[in-house]
Amino acid sequence: MTGSIRDVAVIDIGKTNAKLALVDLERGAETDQRRTPNTVLTDRPYPHYDIEGLWSFILESLSALRRKSTIDAVSVTTHGATATLIDGQGALALPVLDYEHAGPDGTAAEYDAVRPPFAETGSPRLPVGLNLGAQLFWQRQAFPDAFAGARAILPYPQYWALRLTGVAACEVTSLGCHTDLWSPSAGDFSSLVERMGWRPLMPPMRPASAKLGPVLPSVAEATGLDPSTPVLCGVHDSNASLLPHLIARRPPFSVVSTGTWVVAMAIGGKEPDLDPQRDTLVNVNAFGDPVPSARFMGGREFSLLTEGRESWTEADAEAALRKRLFLLPSVQQGSGPFPDRESEWRGEAAGAGEKQAAASFYLALMTATCLELVGAAGETIVEGPFAGNTLFTRMLAAATARPVIADLAGATGTSIGAALLAAEARESRAQKSRPIASPGAAWDAYARTWGAETRRAATK
């Protein structure tokens, strides 16, 4: 393959769905995509992802996209809290654990005795398998023989890169997202990795943008890809969303990446005093720099609240504002800025539309809380599904008293960011859009009162 890289196939595996997108780097946009649910299998030995189903989807999608367009490179981005254990033959030593499985809670006391402090890792203690170190610790305890057969621990993006190239690597964005395995300040593995004797299992560190190699001959044959097609090392999804802005914008600004998780990341803001009890953490971006971050399971909450149907009107939004119809945190417990709080409604809704409007307000106010916790300043860019929710973006502008930019053009986001790893020239075309300001006094007052009600509920 010769010439510059323009069309990049991005394998983008989220917690709920997986997609394969074709990104045109010249246009800074997706030109095609295929999607599939990210299925969790419930057979023994524990809930795990349907890896072979995803692999079939990846090969079929690469083949389908290749028939319609050229593919100059392949990049990978995935959700966090996931790693793979690879045996001596390059196969999985154990199934890839679903991080929502409660198994790691069974060894929590033993794990807490060995995990590093927040000051070292920037990683808060989280339930179930949300700390990758807790997953590995539990698998080692529960399945000692299989774990002993592992010859490598690969972060999830790098597992798929291995399947495509046969080359094993580690990468900092996936190691630096609440895993307990990385020390952002030291730029090295944490003391947990040393204490557990896992360093020999860690493949060489490579940059997210590194070309690990061309696709394997078997992959080229199955997909029709040019055998010289390069595969990038890959990147954690929230950091993929952040990358275009790191390239194109001057700080201070913040990025809110939305999907199953809402992740708020502050660049060049105030120096925060991060509180690990409120799901704040230190992510590590694609350039290896620490990024104050906070998150909550907003996409999951929105699905629960709306049951997948949205039918609100502007009249519903006005009524919710006028009535001070509030949803107080938290719908999804165990993570987020109010992890131990049970949600409650304040006020009476006349119908489903008013409750849906209040649900969007709630998500925006939770996001504003996350931004405050990480010292955000300047404009806030909203990526992903919530960028199209005008109630969310307007209330976020009211709550933060700062401009909000909704990325509606798809010029950023996880797939675009992952594709930018393949760009020879580090340029990103930031979309020109009008920042959203607070819609007015009624919205400002609603945001202030929600904050007061939330604080009051916390003291009961």
C-alpha positions in Angstrom: 0.0 0.0 0.0 1.4 3.4 -1.0 0.3 7.0 -0.5 -1.2 8.9 2.4 -3.8 7.4 4.7 -7.3 8.8 4.1 -10.0 6.2 4.8 -9.7 4.5 8.2 -11.8 1.6 9.3 -12.5 2.0 13.1 -13.5 -0.9 15.3 -15.5 0.9 18.0 -16.7 -1.5 20.8 -18.9 0.2 23.4 -20.4 -1.5 26.4 -23.9 -1.7 24.8 -23.2 -1.7 21.1 -20.3 -2.3 18.7 -19.8 -0.7 15.4 -17.4 -0.6 12.5 -17.1 2.9 11.0 -15.3 4.1 7.9 -13.8 7.5 8.5 -12.7 9.9 5.8 -9.8 11.9 7.4 -10.0 14.6 4.7 -13.6 15.3 5.5 -13.3 14.6 9.2 -16.5 12.5 9.0 -17.9 8.9 9.0 -18.9 7.9 5.6 -20.3 4.4 6.4 -20.9 2.2 9.4 -22.3 -1.1 10.6 -23.5 -1.9 14.1 -24.3 -4.8 16.3 -25.3 -5.3 20.0 -22.4 -6.1 22.3 -23.8 -9.4 23.7 -23.0 -10.7 27.1 -23.1 -14.5 27.3 -24.3 -16.0 30.6 -22.9 -19.5 30.4 -20.0 -20.8 32.5 -17.7 -19.8 34.1 -19.1 -16.2 34.5 -20.9 -13.6 32.3 -18.5 -12.7 29.4 -18.5 -10.9 26.1 -19.3 -12.8 22.9 -15.8 -12.4 21.6 -16.2 -14.8 18.6 -19.4 -13.1 17.7 -17.7 -9.7 17.7 -14.8 -11.1 15.7 -17.2 -12.5 13.0 -18.9 -9.0 13.0 -15.5 -7.3 12.5 -14.4 -9.5 9.7 -17.8 -9.4 7.9 -18.0 -5.6 8.3 -14.4 -5.0 7.1 -15.3 -7.1 4.0 -18.5 -5.2 3.4 -16.9 -1.8 3.7 -13.9 -2.8 1.6 -16.2 -3.8 -1.2 -17.6 -0.2 -1.3 -14.5 1.8 -0.5 -10.7 1.6 0.0 -9.5 1.0 3.5 -6.1 2.6 4.1 -5.7 1.6 7.8 -7.5 0.0 10.7 -7.8 1.5 14.2 -9.5 0.3 17.4 -11.3 2.0 20.3 -13.2 0.2 23.1 -14.8 0.8 26.5 -12.6 0.5 29.5 -12.6 -1.8 32.6 -11.7 -4.7 30.3 -8.6 -6.7 29.7 -7.8 -10.1 28.2 -5.7 -13.0 29.5 -3.7 -14.6 26.6 -2.2 -18.0 26.8 0.9 -19.4 25.2 -0.9 -20.2 21.9 -2.3 -16.6 21.6 -5.8 -17.7 22.6 -7.9 -16.5 25.6 -6.8 -18.2 28.8 -10.2 -17.2 30.3 -13.3 -15.6 28.9 -13.4 -11.8 28.8 -15.3 -10.8 31.9 -18.3 -8.5 31.8 -17.3 -5.8 34.2 -20.8 -5.6 35.6 -20.4 -9.1 37.1 -20.3 -9.1 40.9 -17.7 -11.8 41.1 -14.9 -9.4 42.1 -16.9 -8.2 45.0 -16.3 -11.6 46.6 -12.6 -10.9 47.0 -13.0 -7.2 47.8 -11.5 -7.3 51.3 -8.4 -9.1 50.1 -8.0 -6.9 47.1 -8.4 -3.7 49.2 -5.5 -4.9 51.3 -3.1 -4.8 48.3 -4.4 -2.1 46.0 -2.5 1.2 45.8 -3.9 4.5 47.2 -5.8 7.0 45.1 -2.8 9.4 45.3 -0.7 6.9 43.3 -3.1 5.8 40.7 -5.8 8.4 40.4 -8.2 5.5 40.4 -11.2 5.5 42.8 -12.4 2.2 44.4 -15.4 1.1 42.3 -17.8 -1.8 42.7 -18.0 -5.1 40.7 -15.3 -5.2 38.0 -15.0 -1.5 37.3 -11.4 -1.6 38.7 -9.5 -3.7 36.2 -7.1 -4.7 39.0 -10.0 -6.1 41.0 -11.0 -8.2 38.0 -7.6 -9.7 37.6 -7.2 -10.3 41.3 -10.5 -12.2 41.4 -9.8 -14.3 38.3 -6.4 -15.2 39.8 -8.1 -16.3 43.1 -11.1 -18.0 41.5 -9.4 -19.7 38.5 -5.8 -20.2 39.6 -4.9 -22.9 37.0 -6.3 -21.0 34.0 -4.8 -17.7 35.3 -1.4 -19.4 35.7 -1.6 -20.4 32.0 -1.7 -16.7 31.0 1.3 -15.4 29.2 0.1 -11.9 28.6 -2.4 -9.3 29.9 -3.7 -7.1 27.1 -6.0 -4.1 27.4 -9.1 -4.5 25.4 -8.2 -2.4 22.3 -4.9 -4.1 22.1 -6.5 -7.5 22.2 -8.3 -6.7 18.9 -5.1 -5.3 17.5 -3.5 -8.6 18.4 -6.2 -10.5 16.6 -5.6 -8.4 13.5 -1.8 -8.4 13.5 -0.5 -11.0 15.8 1.5 -8.3 17.7 1.0 -7.9 21.4 1.2 -4.4 23.0 0.0 -2.3 26.0 -1.1 1.3 25.7 -1.5 4.1 28.3 -5.0 5.3 27.8 -6.5 1.9 28.6 -4.2 1.3 31.5 -4.9 4.8 32.9 -8.7 4.6 33.2 -9.5 3.6 36.8 -7.7 0.3 36.5 -5.4 0.5 39.6 -2.7 -0.7 37.3 -1.1 2.6 36.3 0.5 5.6 38.1 -0.1 8.7 36.0 2.4 10.8 37.9 5.2 8.2 37.5 4.2 7.3 33.9 4.7 3.6 34.8 2.8 0.6 36.1 1.6 0.9 39.6 2.9 -0.9 42.7 0.0 -3.3 42.4 1.5 -4.7 39.2 4.8 -5.2 41.0 3.2 -6.6 44.1 1.1 -9.2 42.2 4.1 -10.2 39.9 2.2 -9.1 36.8 4.8 -7.0 35.1 6.2 -10.0 33.1 2.7 -10.5 31.7 2.6 -6.9 30.3 3.6 -6.6 26.7 5.7 -3.7 25.5 4.2 -0.2 25.9 3.4 1.4 22.5 1.8 4.7 21.7 -1.9 4.7 20.7 -0.9 5.8 17.2 1.8 3.2 16.7 1.4 1.0 13.7 1.7 -2.5 15.2 2.0 -4.2 11.8 0.0 -5.1 8.7 -3.0 -7.3 9.0 -2.4 -11.0 9.2 -2.6 -13.0 5.9 -5.7 -14.8 7.3 -7.4 -11.4 7.9 -6.5 -10.1 4.5 -7.9 -13.2 2.9 -11.2 -13.1 5.0 -11.8 -9.4 4.3 -10.2 -8.5 1.0 -8.0 -5.9 2.7 -4.6 -5.2 1.1 -2.2 -7.4 3.0 -0.1 -4.3 3.8 -2.9 -2.5 5.5 -1.6 -1.1 8.8 -3.3 -1.6 12.2 -3.0 1.1 14.9 -2.3 0.1 18.5 -5.7 1.6 19.6 -7.2 3.8 22.3 -9.7 3.9 25.2 -13.0 5.3 23.9 -13.2 8.4 26.1 -9.7 9.4 25.2 -10.6 8.9 21.5 -13.3 11.4 22.0 -10.9 13.8 23.6 -8.1 13.5 21.0 -9.5 15.8 18.2 -10.0 18.6 20.8 -6.5 18.2 22.2 -5.2 18.7 18.6 -7.6 21.6 17.6 -8.4 23.6 20.7 -6.5 25.7 23.2 -7.3 25.2 26.9 -9.2 25.7 29.0 -12.1 23.6 27.8 -13.8 20.4 28.8 -15.2 17.5 26.8 -18.3 15.4 27.9 -18.3 12.0 26.1 -21.7 10.5 26.2 -22.8 6.9 25.7 -23.6 4.2 28.3 -21.2 6.3 30.5 -21.1 10.1 30.6 -17.4 11.1 31.1 -16.4 14.7 31.9 -12.8 15.5 31.1 -11.2 18.9 32.0 -8.3 20.4 30.1 -6.4 23.4 31.5 -9.1 24.1 34.1 -8.7 24.8 37.8 -6.5 22.4 39.9 -9.1 20.1 41.4 -9.0 18.3 44.7 -10.4 15.0 43.3 -12.7 13.1 45.6 -12.4 9.3 45.0 -15.7 8.7 46.9 -17.5 10.6 44.1 -16.2 8.7 41.1 -13.6 11.3 40.1 -10.5 9.9 38.6 -7.4 10.7 36.6 -7.6 9.5 33.0 -4.4 9.5 30.8 -4.8 10.9 27.3 -3.3 9.7 24.1 -0.2 11.8 24.7 0.4 10.3 28.1 -0.8 13.3 30.1 -3.1 13.0 33.1 -6.7 14.4 32.7 -9.0 15.1 35.7 -12.2 13.3 35.0 -15.5 12.3 36.5 -18.3 10.1 35.3 -21.7 8.5 35.9 -23.8 6.0 34.0 -25.9 8.6 32.2 -26.8 6.7 29.1 -27.9 3.7 31.1 -30.0 6.0 33.3 -31.6 7.7 30.4 -32.6 4.3 28.9 -34.2 3.3 32.2 -36.0 6.6 32.6 -37.4 6.8 29.0 -37.7 3.1 28.2 -36.2 4.0 24.8 -39.1 6.4 23.9 -38.9 10.1 23.8 -42.2 12.1 23.4 -41.6 15.4 25.2 -42.5 18.8 23.7 -41.4 22.3 24.5 -44.6 22.8 26.4 -43.6 19.8 28.6 -40.1 21.4 29.2 -41.7 24.7 30.2 -44.1 22.9 32.5 -41.3 21.0 34.2 -39.4 24.2 34.7 -42.5 26.1 36.0 -43.5 23.3 38.4 -39.9 22.6 39.5 -40.4 19.0 38.6 -37.1 17.5 39.8 -35.4 14.1 39.6 -32.8 13.9 42.4 -29.8 11.4 42.2 -29.1 8.6 41.7 -30.9 6.4 39.2 -28.0 4.1 38.8 -26.2 3.6 42.1 -22.7 2.4 42.8 -20.9 5.0 40.7 -21.1 8.7 39.8 -21.0 11.8 42.0 -23.7 10.5 44.4 -23.0 6.7 44.4 -24.9 5.9 47.6 -28.0 8.0 47.0 -31.4 6.7 46.0 -33.2 8.7 43.3 -36.5 10.5 44.1 -39.0 12.7 42.3 -40.0 16.1 43.5 -43.2 17.6 42.2 -46.1 16.1 40.2 -45.9 15.4 36.4 -49.0 15.7 34.2 -47.7 13.1 31.8 -44.7 11.1 30.4 -43.5 14.1 28.4 -42.9 16.3 31.5 -41.1 13.4 33.2 -38.9 12.9 30.2 -38.0 16.6 30.1 -37.1 16.5 33.8 -35.0 13.4 33.1 -32.9 15.3 30.5 -32.6 18.2 33.0 -31.4 15.6 35.6 -28.7 14.2 33.3 -27.5 17.7 32.5 -27.3 18.7 36.2 -25.4 15.5 37.0 -23.0 16.3 34.2 -22.6 19.8 35.6 -21.8 18.3 39.0 -19.1 16.2 37.4 -17.6 19.2 35.6 -17.5 21.1 38.8 -15.7 18.3 40.6 -12.9 18.2 38.0 -12.4 22.0 37.9 -13.7 22.5 34.4 -13.4 26.0 32.8 -14.0 27.4 29.4 -16.3 25.9 26.7 -17.9 22.5 27.2 -18.0 20.2 24.1 -20.7 17.5 24.2 -19.9 14.3 22.2 -22.2 11.4 21.4 -25.9 10.8 21.7 -26.6 13.6 24.3 -25.2 16.2 21.9 -28.6 16.0 20.0 -30.7 16.4 23.2 -31.4 20.1 23.2 -32.9 20.0 26.7 -29.7 18.4 28.0 -27.4 21.0 26.3 -29.5 24.0 27.3 -29.7 22.9 30.9 -26.0 22.2 31.0 -25.3 25.7 29.8 -27.6 27.1 32.5 -26.0 25.0 35.2 -22.4 25.7 34.4 -22.9 29.4 33.3 -20.4 28.6 30.4 -20.9 28.0 26.7 -21.8 24.5 25.5 -20.9 23.2 22.1 -23.0 20.3 20.8 -21.1 18.1 18.3 -24.0 17.4 15.9 -21.8 17.0 12.8 -20.0 13.9 13.9 -16.7 15.7 13.4 -15.4 14.4 16.6 -16.3 11.4 18.9 -14.8 8.1 19.4 -14.6 6.9 15.8 -13.1 10.2 14.5 -10.6 10.3 17.4 -9.5 6.7 16.8 -9.2 7.4 13.1 -7.0 10.5 13.8 -4.4 8.1 15.2 -3.7 7.1 11.7 -3.2 10.7 10.3 0.3 11.5 9.3 -0.3 15.2 9.9 -1.7 15.9 13.4 -4.5 18.1 12.4 -8.2 18.1 13.4 -10.9 20.2 11.7 -12.9 21.5 14.7 -16.4 22.2 13.6 -17.6 25.8 13.6 -20.8 26.0 15.6 -22.6 28.5 17.7 -22.0 27.9 21.4 -25.2 27.3 23.4 -25.7 29.8 26.2 -28.2 29.6 29.1 -31.8 29.9 27.8 -32.8 32.3 30.5 -33.6 33.0 34.1 -36.1 30.1 34.5 -33.4 27.6 33.5 -30.8 29.2 35.8 -33.3 29.1 38.7 -34.2 25.5 38.1 -30.5 24.5 38.1 -29.8 26.4 41.4 -32.8 24.9 43.1 -32.0 21.4 41.9 -28.5 21.9 43.5 -30.0 23.1 46.7 -32.5 20.2 46.9 -29.8 17.7 46.2 -27.6 19.1 49.0 -30.6 19.2 51.3 -31.5 15.6 50.6 -27.9 14.7 51.4 -28.2 15.9 54.9 -31.2 13.9 55.8 
